[in-house]
């Protein structure tokens, strides 16, 4: 199961979301009929919502977000509960409860901030398609939604002494789950594009468009992670679904770290060094090694930054110049067809070289600011300026760093 472009964030491990999750009893308990019913319910909500227009936050919240939450089993909630005894600066859009009994208990307190102790998750809703990681020029949108959610979670964590640590941030299209207990709350979230998963017109397109099988898989993932039951413990296991998922992730992190180290320094680095030595036979061995390390670190940076939205992958202007579609996407599909790559043509090298130059200097025409740090400075690596590595080598390198390798 491909995870390319399926989700954002690193709260849950890739292997868990694409493979291990299938083996869980929670997954198996969600039969095809249940998922089909959920898909029908979600689409019915979207059918009544003007996705081709520009609905405001209030309409998005009332007509899209809360109906979707209700489909996920969230029937007990409170809106606009103030996190502070005075003022209205910290007021999340919603507070979700396990059931009516928990909500009734919370309502027994006159002070709204005290009610959070009895909730399971905080909800922050934004207008349809509003970017979640940057502020806009509109009035009332001076703060990035993600920054707002992080502030709410810190405040809630203090108020409840760690009893409530989950937050859901969404613009209706993208649904993001935060966990205040993560090592890096700002990066270790889970986000999925529900509009693409449901195959809404204009939202599931391009090189990484979901197939029917992939859409069904990620719809099931969405339901499992955002439904009310995922936040509850069970009699047979005191851990919630999320807690079990996080523990699985720790196991996979350890395994992946070992595998990645072996892959990078046992396969990729030697292949790059050999190719550079052939391309520059007069170069001293130490310069060859340094050049191989530099191009390796550049590739790792680009791949990581594109996967984490640190590069403008959601900007259509960037598509033709980024590595995601023109490089690794193309290589992945060609590898799947057992296609042959040229030893002399250097198309992929040109893509990487142009992108490295743009990252170093910035290119506002494609939405790319300069990233000053020295890694991409051409003056530091004259050897790389004067060579070109063939498609066969670069395809092998990019494929190895981009896709999990499985035995034939």
Residue, then its C-alpha position, 0 to 999 in steps of 0.5 A: x500500500x503506497x503512502x505517497x501523498x496519503x497523509x501528512x505528519x509523523x504522529x503515526x508510523x508509515x508502516x503502521x498506517x499502511x500495513x500493521x493497522x490491517x492486522x488489528x482487531x479494530x480494523x477487522x471489526x470495521x467490515x465493508x458494509x460499515x465503511x460503505x455506510x460511512x462513505x455514503x454518509x460523508x458524501x451526503x454531507x459534502x453533497x449538501x455543502x457548496x465545495x465549489x464556492x467560498x463558504x465562510x468559517x461559520x457555514x463550514x463548521x455548521x454544515x460540514x465539520x460538525x455533521x462529519x463529526x456526528x457521523x464519526x460517533x461524536x454526539x455529545x459536545x459543547x461549543x465555544x468553551x472559554x479556556x480562561x476565567x476572564x477574556x475571550x482570547x482562548x476559546x476553541x470551537x468545540x469540546x468533545x465528550x465520550x457521552x451525554x453523562x460526561x457532558x452533563x458532569x461537565x455542565x455541573x460546573x459554572x466555569x467553562x474552563x473547568x469543563x475541559x477535564x471531562x472531555x476527550x478532544x478539543x476541536x478547532x474549525x476553519x473555513x473551507x480550504x483555509x491553509x492550516x499552517x499559515x495566516x492569511x491576509x483576511x481580517x480575523x485570520x492573523x494567526x495560523x490555525x496550527x499555532x492557534x491549536x498548539x496554544x489551546x493544547x498547551x492551555x488545556x494540558x495545564x488545566x486538566x493536568x494531562x487528562x485531555x491531550x488531543x486536538x482536532x484541527x480541520x478546514x473540512x477538507x484536511x483533518x488533522x489530529x494533534x497529541x500534546x504528549x508527542x515529542x514535537x507537537x508541531x510536527x508529530x500530528x496526523x493529517x489526511x485529505x478527506x476530500x481526496x479520499x472521497x474522490x470529490x471533483x478536483x481533489x483526487x488528481x495528479x500523479x499521486x491520485x488515489x486508486x479505488x483500493x487506496x481510497x478505501x484503505x485511507x477512508x478506513x484509516x480516517x474512520x479508525x483514527x477520528x471516530x469517538x471509539x478511538x479515544x476510549x479505553x476498552x475493558x479488555x485493554x486499558x489503552x485507547x486505539x491511539x495509545x496502541x498506535x503510538x506504541x506500535x510506532x515506537x517499535x517501527x521507528x527503531x526498526x526503520x532507523x536501523x534499516x535507513x542507516x544500512x540503506x544510506x551508508x551501505x547502498x546509496x552512498x557507495x553508489x553515488x561515490x562510484x558514479x562521481x568517481x567515474x564522472x570525475x576520474x581526476x578528482x582526489x578521493x577525498x573530494x569524491x567522498x565529500x561530494x557524495x555526502x553533499x548530494x546525499x544530504x541534499x536529497x535527504x533534505x529535499x525528500x524530508x522537506x517535501x513530505x513535511x510541507x517545508x517546501x511548497x508542494x501544495x503550490x501548483x507553481x512548484x509541481x513542475x520543478x519539485x522532486x516529488x512528481x517529476x523525480x520520484x513519482x516518475x521513477x517509481x512508476x517506471x520502476x514498477x513497469x521494469x522500465x530501462x533508465x539511460x546511463x548517459x542522459x541526465x534528466x533527473x540530475x538536471x531536475x535535482x541541480x535546478x531545484x538545489x539552485x532554487x532552494x539556495x537562492x530562492x525562486x518566488x515565481x514558484x513559491x520558494x523562498x531561499x533556505x540559507x544554510x550552506x548545504x545548497x551553496x554551489x561555491x562549496x561543491x565545485x566538483x558537483x557543478x562540473x559533473x552530471x550523473x546518469x539517469x540509471x544511477x539517480x533513479x536507483x538512488x532516488x528510488x532507494x531513498x523514496x520507497x520501501x524496498x521489498x523482496x521480489 
